[in-house]
């Protein structure tokens, strides 16, 4: 993927230098975009991972906001930077469907299963070369980028109740998972199309790909459990308890987004 991105960038750079050179009058460009995003890779998968050492993220759609900056030292070549914020919602309905379909505890039936929370959010700071082709009042650009990305996730809460077949006995628990995801280097690319209202102001559409790589996914899980049991003589009794556990796995995190915004040149 990274090789293809750089190859495409080199092509746009070459076209710009060869065919569309012009005088640089306003070398600085700033822009603000907002848009929609969706998860890719393990991050966006909505089924339980078959690899015990990996996690699937069940990441659904999300939103993104970005601040762009670029300096054109040639009419068609510049250095660009972007600082962005992304947020993704967990597809809890898919998570519940997967959990219910794989439930197989012998002697019990699943009376209730509910998952809530689990919002992912992250900040990324990226920099890279921009190759642009100027066609009248339209600019087409492509920029491979590298940088630093962080991501956090809010608590994910699962509530489950099981009933023993043919008996009033039942087990209930609430598990609160608190995840952390390691920060680190990331890479990506942006493909943009800018239309000019005048020499200084324009609107642009930005297609963005971001890859955080195979990140450590660490989480602690706090469980509050209770059981209703039948005592000798037929009386019912409730037993309660709590526990905490920790675990570490991997998650391949990547995303794509479509953004629209305004830019100024000065």
C-alpha positions in Angstrom: 0.0 0.0 0.0 2.7 2.5 1.0 4.7 1.8 -2.2 1.6 2.4 -4.3 0.9 5.7 -2.5 4.4 7.0 -3.1 4.4 5.8 -6.8 1.2 7.7 -7.4 2.6 10.8 -5.7 5.7 10.7 -7.9 3.5 10.5 -10.9 1.5 13.6 -9.9 4.8 15.4 -9.0 6.2 14.6 -12.4 3.1 15.8 -14.3 3.1 19.0 -12.3 6.7 19.8 -13.1 6.5 18.8 -16.7 3.3 20.3 -17.8 1.8 22.9 -15.5 4.6 25.1 -14.2 3.5 28.7 -13.4 4.6 31.6 -11.3 4.1 31.1 -7.5 2.2 34.1 -6.3 0.6 32.8 -3.1 2.7 29.9 -1.7 0.8 29.4 1.6 -2.4 27.4 1.8 -4.5 26.8 4.9 -7.7 24.8 5.1 -10.3 23.3 7.5 -12.3 20.2 6.7 -15.0 18.1 8.4 -16.4 14.8 7.2 -17.3 11.2 7.7 -15.0 8.3 8.5 -15.2 4.5 8.7 -12.9 1.9 10.2 -10.8 -0.6 8.1 -8.8 -3.7 8.9 -9.3 -5.5 12.2 -10.5 -2.1 13.5 -13.6 -2.2 11.4 -14.4 -6.0 11.5 -17.7 -6.9 13.1 -17.1 -10.6 14.0 -15.2 -12.2 16.8 -11.5 -12.7 15.9 -10.4 -16.3 15.4 -6.9 -15.4 16.5 -6.6 -15.4 20.3 -3.8 -12.8 20.1 -5.8 -10.2 18.1 -8.9 -8.1 18.6 -11.5 -6.9 16.1 -12.7 -3.4 16.8 -16.4 -3.5 15.7 -15.8 0.2 14.7 -18.7 1.7 12.9 -19.0 5.1 11.2 -17.5 8.2 12.7 -16.6 11.8 12.2 -13.5 13.7 11.5 -12.2 17.3 11.7 -8.9 18.5 10.3 -6.7 21.5 9.9 -4.5 21.5 6.8 -1.5 23.6 5.9 0.9 23.6 2.9 3.8 25.7 1.6 4.3 25.6 -2.2 8.0 26.1 -3.0 7.1 25.3 -6.6 3.7 25.8 -8.3 3.1 22.1 -8.3 5.2 20.8 -5.4 4.8 21.7 -1.7 5.2 20.5 1.8 1.9 19.8 3.6 0.9 19.1 7.2 -2.4 18.0 8.8 -3.6 17.8 12.3 -6.8 15.8 12.6 -9.3 14.4 15.1 -11.3 11.2 14.4 -14.1 9.6 16.4 -15.7 6.2 15.7 -18.7 4.6 17.3 -18.7 0.9 18.2 -21.2 -1.2 16.3 -22.8 -2.6 19.5 -25.7 -4.3 17.6 -23.2 -6.4 15.6 -21.2 -7.2 18.7 -24.4 -8.4 20.4 -25.5 -10.5 17.4 -22.1 -12.2 17.3 -22.1 -12.9 21.1 -25.7 -14.3 20.9 -25.0 -16.5 17.9 -21.9 -18.0 19.5 -23.4 -18.6 23.0 -23.2 -22.3 23.9 -23.2 -22.7 27.7 -24.5 -26.1 28.4 -27.6 -26.3 30.6 -28.3 -22.5 30.4 -30.2 -20.2 28.0 -29.3 -16.6 27.4 -32.1 -14.4 28.9 -30.4 -11.0 28.2 -27.4 -9.6 26.5 -26.7 -5.9 26.1 -23.6 -4.0 25.1 -23.2 -0.2 25.4 -20.4 2.4 25.0 -17.1 1.8 23.4 -16.4 5.1 21.4 -13.0 5.3 19.8 -11.4 8.7 19.3 -7.9 9.8 18.2 -5.6 12.6 17.2 -3.1 12.5 14.4 -0.4 14.9 13.3 1.0 14.1 9.8 3.4 15.7 7.4 4.5 14.9 3.8 5.1 16.2 0.3 2.3 17.4 -1.9 2.2 17.0 -5.6 -0.4 19.2 -7.4 -1.6 19.6 -10.9 -3.1 23.1 -11.7 -5.9 23.0 -14.3 -7.3 26.5 -14.6 -9.2 27.2 -11.4 -9.0 23.5 -10.3 -6.1 22.0 -8.3 -5.7 18.2 -8.0 -3.2 17.1 -5.4 -1.9 13.9 -3.8 0.2 13.7 -0.7 1.7 10.7 1.1 2.1 11.4 4.8 3.8 10.1 7.9 3.4 11.2 11.5 2.2 10.3 14.9 -1.2 9.1 15.9 -2.9 8.3 19.2 -6.2 6.7 20.0 -8.3 6.1 23.1 -11.5 4.2 23.7 -14.2 4.8 26.2 -15.5 2.1 28.6 -17.3 -0.8 26.9 -20.0 -2.3 29.1 -21.6 -5.8 28.6 -24.5 -7.0 30.7 -25.5 -10.7 30.5 -28.1 -12.8 32.3 -28.4 -16.6 31.9 -31.1 -18.9 33.2 -30.6 -22.6 34.0 -32.9 -24.8 32.0 -35.9 -26.0 34.1 -34.8 -24.2 37.2 -35.1 -20.7 38.8 -31.3 -20.6 39.1 -29.6 -17.9 37.1 -26.3 -16.1 36.7 -25.9 -12.4 35.9 -22.9 -10.2 35.4 -21.9 -6.8 34.3 -18.4 -6.5 32.7 -16.8 -3.1 32.2 -13.9 -3.1 29.8 -11.5 -0.2 30.0 -9.2 -0.2 27.0 -6.0 1.6 26.1 -4.3 1.6 22.7 -0.6 2.4 22.3 0.3 5.6 20.5 3.0 5.6 17.8 4.0 6.2 14.2 1.4 6.1 11.4 1.2 6.7 7.6 -1.4 7.5 5.1 -2.2 9.6 2.1 -4.7 12.3 1.0 -6.2 12.9 -2.5 -7.7 16.3 -2.8 -9.6 18.4 -5.3 -9.7 22.2 -4.8 -12.0 24.6 -6.7 -11.2 28.3 -6.5 -13.8 31.0 -5.9 -11.0 33.6 -6.5 -7.2 33.8 -6.1 -7.4 33.4 -2.3 -10.4 31.4 -1.4 -11.7 28.0 -2.5 -13.5 24.8 -1.5 -12.0 21.4 -1.5 -12.8 17.8 -1.2 -10.3 15.6 0.6 -10.2 11.8 0.6 -7.9 10.5 3.3 -6.4 7.2 4.3 -4.8 6.6 7.7 -3.0 3.5 8.9 -1.9 3.2 12.6 -0.4 -0.2 12.1 -0.7 -3.2 14.4 -1.2 -1.6 17.8 -1.1 -3.0 21.3 -4.7 -3.2 22.6 -4.5 -3.3 26.4 -7.6 -3.6 28.6 -8.7 -4.2 32.1 -12.1 -5.8 32.8 -14.0 -5.3 36.0 -16.8 -7.9 36.5 -19.7 -7.6 39.0 -21.5 -11.0 39.1 -24.4 -12.5 41.0 -26.0 -16.0 41.1 -29.4 -17.1 42.2 -29.1 -20.7 43.5 -31.5 -23.2 45.1 -30.6 -24.2 48.6 -31.5 -27.6 50.1 -35.2 -27.4 50.9 -36.0 -25.3 47.9 -35.2 -21.8 49.2 -33.5 -19.4 46.9 -30.3 -17.5 47.7 -28.3 -14.8 45.9 -24.5 -14.9 45.9 -22.5 -11.8 44.7 -18.9 -11.1 43.9 -16.5 -9.0 41.8 -13.2 -9.5 40.1 -10.7 -7.6 37.8 -8.5 -9.0 35.1 -6.1 -7.5 32.5 -5.1 -8.7 29.0 -3.1 -7.5 26.0 -3.7 -8.3 22.4 -3.1 -6.7 18.9 -5.4 -4.7 16.6 -4.6 -3.6 13.1 -6.1 -0.1 12.9 -6.8 1.9 9.8 -9.5 4.2 8.5 -10.7 6.2 5.5 -12.6 9.4 5.5 -14.2 11.8 3.1 -13.9 15.5 4.0 -15.2 18.8 2.7 -14.0 22.2 3.7 -12.7 25.7 2.8 -9.1 26.8 2.0 -7.3 30.1 1.7 -4.1 31.0 -0.1 -1.9 33.8 0.9 
